[in-house]
Amino acid sequence: MSRILFQLTAVASMVFVITILATVALLLSDPVAPVNVWFNKHGTTVLIVEVVVIVVVGLAAMTADRHETLRAKSASSEPKEPPSPTN
């Protein structure tokens, strides 16, 4: 499960980077272009949502990984049945 969450975190981070690069490109483009007008209205919200998604999915991935690690550690360190006395 943690592997899927880490992959989702990577995808969300890539979307964030693409959004930042698009923001820079829009700064250099026509200020009255429809995409520029839309991004001026909603760009902050989009970036905030992307950051929140990265944080939430990243924390979920780390939590799931920790639970998997502890589960594997406890399974490997469970005491085995003691040898029966042969007296």
N, C-alpha and C positions, 0 to 999 in steps of 0.2 A: 504494500500500500504506500509506503513512504517513497518508493521509487517513482510511482505515478505522480505523487504530490511534488516531488523535486522537479520532475519534468514539466509539470504545470507552472511551477515557479520560474523555470527557465523560459518558458513560452511567454508568460506574463512580463518578464523582464525584457525580452526581445521586443514585445509590443511597446513597452515603455520607451525603449531606446529609439524605435522607429518613430514614435510620436514626438520625441524630442528633436530628432533630425528633421521631421516634417515641420516642426515649429520654426526651426532655424531657416529652413527653405522658404517658409511662408513670410518670414521677415524680409526676405530679399525679393519677394514677388509683388504683384500688383495689389495694393491695399484694398481695392474695391472688388476683387475677385470673390465669387460666392463662397469658396472654401475658406478664404481668409476671413471673410465676415463671420462665417459660422464658427471658425476656430477662435476668433476674438470673443465671441459670446460664450462659447462652451468649452474652450481649451483648458481653463483652470479646473473645471469640474472633471473633465476627462483625465487630466493628469492626477488629480486627487484620487479618483476611483482606481486608476491603475496602481498607484502607490499602495492604497489600502489592500487591493487584491494581492499584490506582491507580498506584503507583510503578513496577511492572514494565511495565504497558502504556504508561505515559507515557514511560519510558525507551526502550522498543521503538519508540514513535512518533517520538521525537526522533532515534534512531539511524537508522531507516528514512528519515526526512526528510533527514538529513545525507548518507546514501549517495545518495539521489536528487538532491540538490543538487550533490554532487561529480560524479556521473555526467553531469548536464546541463551542468555547467561545463566538464568535460573534453571533452564532445562538441562544444560550441560553440567551444572554443579549439584544436581539433585543427588542425594546420597543413594547409593545402590543398596540392595538388600545385603545386610551383613552376612558374612559366611556362617553357616550353621556349625555349632560346636561339634567336634568329632571325638568326644571323650567317651 
